């Protein structure tokens, strides 16, 4: 396996690029976006909100960003929170304050006027719905929400007359009138939901919410802009990097529905999420060489017991947003192929190799057998069909190393050959710092 002389992508001018996760999240997208942000002028978040968590190590510091684009860590970059996002203002302010406490410089930030705002009643609805679900459904049947109000906010976006967008925060009279209706409706709905779930709920007052929104508007004002026009102008002579949040198998349309998030997480979500019909030329798909998943939902190659505990402990598999232990399992190539197809991925980045190197043996799922014993190599549509699958494995033996001389260890080269039956591999990560990304020729 030939390794390039540099861990940089410097060279010919880059086309617009995208980085998306191809599994269930926590693949290591933040590390790759951070590295590639040094090669692009503009970093754009186009979906999701505070339910995402991108971890980046720079020197001795670890940054966990939930809403801010990862490019914010580079002072020369332009960072955009685009229309497809939902913004939790107080959480965003905490991120900005935390960043300012660690560094005196950060990139420019622009927030879309059309992005929707996560309101306090969205968080209440998330909590109360989860409580009701837990009282009726089994643990495996519940969605396992992060309780950040993301789903209810996206639901209000579709409902329209109960939604609040960032731009609405700056029109006090119209917002006050809107909140009269919203508060009446939400108080009625959430009071009933609290009664049904035996949960607690304190009705909202228009004046309190209006005061909260005014405070948000004052602090958000320097960042808020028409990002559609901004991005249209920047595309003329700047290179853009689109940072996907969550992951392909959590996409509201292409994921393991209903155990998914509420937004479009794939490359297809970029045009609607930014307001421009652009499809990036370089589409990086980040895949962990084992799989992790937070919360409920089907997981064909899931591990249990000592094997799962060992991977979880070595890989520190705990959610950066929730802190919950992640479920773990072996790499699933049919699942990976699904992610590659729906994203049009043309460059894979593999992570988690440092974890696998410490295991005595590893497995890779190369296909499934269905309930009648028939071979299958694609992901079925329904949850029942997915849960009926039996994985078919091949086994490999790591040698405890990630490198050999100036190149990668032989077992990594063999693993890459297996994975490249799905998509070409552009880079591998043998650790979690910028210096641990190895680009391949």
Secondary structure, DSSP 8 states (H G I E B T S, - for coil): --B-S-SS--SS----EEEEESSSS-SSHHHHHHHHHTT-SEEEE-SB-TT--EEEEETTEEEEESSS-GGGGSTT-EEEE-TTBEE-HHHHHHHHHHHHHH-S---EEEEETTSEE--HHHHHHHHHHHHHHHHHS-GGGS----SSSHHHHHHHHHH-TT--BGGGGG-HHHHHHHHHHHHHHHHHHHHHHHHHHT-------HHHHHHHHHHHHHHHTTTEE-HHHHHHHHTTT--EEEE--S-GGG-TTTSSTTSS-SS--STTHHHHHHTS----SEEEEEEESEEEE-SSS--TTB--HHHHHHHHHHHT-B-TTT--B-EEEEEEHHHHHHHHHHHT--EEEEE-HHHHTTSS-EEEEEEEE-TTS-EE-S--SSHHHHHT-EEEEEEE---S-SEETTEE-HHHHHHHHHHTTTS-EEEEESSSBGGGEEEB-
